[in-house]
Amino acid sequence: MGVKRFRDFLKLGNYRGAFAEALKANDPLQRTIMIAEIVSKSRREEFTPALLDSFSQVRSPYGRAIAASYVGMAFYSLEQERDAERYFSLALELAGSMPSPMLRGEVLMVIGRNLTLSGRYSDGLEALREAFEAVQSSRALYSEVVSALVKLAKTVEESAEEVNNERALDFYALARDVYLTAGFKLQGREVSDRMKLAEDVLRRGSAAVWELLEKGDIENAVRMARFLSSPDRAVSMLRIAYWLVVHEMEGLAREVFNDGVEMILVGKLPVSDGELEATAYRFLRIGRFEEALVLSGLIKDEKRSSELIGNIAVQLAKRGRVEEATEIAGRIGDILIRDKALRTIKRIEDGMGSRSDSKTEPRKPQ
């Protein structure tokens, strides 16, 4: 129950709530991992004393190797590279001392994953390759080796999804090889297909992503958009969000839309007003006023932004949301467009009143 509450708090950005749940964990390794995830998500130093205290309580070399890689990842999120390097070096040193190839493979798999999440793609890939070699050299039961290989393949595949450049192809290739070694040919082919999609997007850019959308392959469109250059990626996320709304995938649509907006705001990307305006009108046509309003705030040209907001307000009024429409129209920067929108809204409101009166007034006798 505590772990579920922890995950829920973390997802909602309630870091203090997540921290309170983490402190309830009796196992110092689990507690270290949980606090490290909080630091990595929140990027707050205030949790590091508790993180290091929990790490100091992990005793076994196996546990310390895993815990050290999480601490290293946490320090990378805080941009404290020297400390991060120190803990990752410790993790790799402890992994190398594992007497069992199977244990060494398990530890290297975690270290490789955390290195990749820290943006150290080459080192992460190398650790995952070493994990592959270690598991293959193990003298454990065949079923144990296969189980470990499948777990490793999934970890490599998940790691590939975190890489937004050509290095992802190397991760996909490794995941394919691990699946095939384990005898999972179908999964190996699926990863190969994903590699081809990635290569296509890296070669042709946004055109390849639009083709996936047109085919209705939304999952791969979302997955492959990360290979686009930053401005194209942000616009793609907004367009994909529109498609998700049309296909009634509300939860994912909201997440993808927010990611696209965040990329523009935080990254200060040079996305053209035309792209933002066109996407906003797509949302407006299907009655998604909130998304259209958010995008209007990203448009730099005041006249274009004002015209868009005016259209949003008028459409809201036509839906009977006159009070809300009037409030939004009142915030329009361009005075002429604001006055025109307010007059239009007033006519719509009067028209609604007239229709209402005509329905309620009794007919005069002839």
C-alpha positions, 0 to 999 in steps of 0.5 A: 500500500505504501509503495502505491501511495508513494507512486501516486504522490510522485506522479502528482508532484507531491514530493513531501507526501512521497518522501513521507511514504519513502521514510516508512520503508524498512528496507534501506535499499528500497528507501534509498531507491525511493528517495533517489527517485524523489530527488531525480523528479523534484531536483531538490537538494533538501532530500539529499541528507536523507538519501545519503543516510539511507544509503549508508545503511545498505550493507551488502555489496549487491545492495550497495552497488544498486543503491550507489547507481541510484544515488549517482542518478540523483546527483546527476539530476542536481547537476552535481557531476563530481558526486554523481561520477563518484557514486557511479564509479563505486557502483561499477566497482562493486558490480565487478566484485560480484562472485556470480556472473548472474548477480553481476549481470543483474547489478550491471543491468540496473547501473546501465539503466540509471546511467542512461536515465542520467544522459550518459548514453554511451556508458549506459549502453556499455554497462548493459552490454556487459550485463548481457555478457555476464548473464550469457556466461552464467552457469545457472539453470537454463530457465534462470538464464532465459528469465534473466535475458528477457528481463535484460532485453526489456530493460534495454528496450525501455532504455532505448525509449529514453534516448532521443538521438542516433544512439537509440539505434544501438540500444534497439540493436542490443535489445533485439540481440538479447531477445533472439538469444533468449529465443524470443523471435517475435519480440526481436522482430518487433524491436527490429521494426521499431529500429526501422521506424527510428531510422526513417524519422531520423532520415526524413524528419517530421514527414515520417511522423505525420505518415504514422499519424495518418496510418493511425499508428499513434503509439509509434508517432508519440514514441518516434517524435522524440527523434525530431529536432526540438522545435519540430518535436514540440509542434509534433507533440501538439499535433499528436495531442490533437489526434489523441483527442479526436480518437478519444484518448483523453489521458494521453492527449493531455499528457502529450499536449502538456509535454509539447507546451512545456518544451516550448516554454522551458526550452524557449523554442523558436516555434512559428506563430503560424504553426501554433495558430494552425494547431490552435484552430484545429483544437477550436474546431472540435470545441477544445477551448482550453487547449486553443487558449493555451496556444494563443498565449504562446503566439508572439504576434499580438494581432494574431493572438488577439484574433484567435482569442476573439474567435475562441470567445465567440465560439464559447458564446455560441455554446451558451457560455456567454459569461465566460466568453465575455471574460475571455474577450475582455482580456484581448490585447488589441482594442479593436478586436476586443470591442468587435468580439464583445459586440458579437458576444452581445448580439449572440446573447440578445439573440438567445434572449429573443429565442427564449422570449418567443418560446415563452410569450403566448400568441396574441389572439387573431 
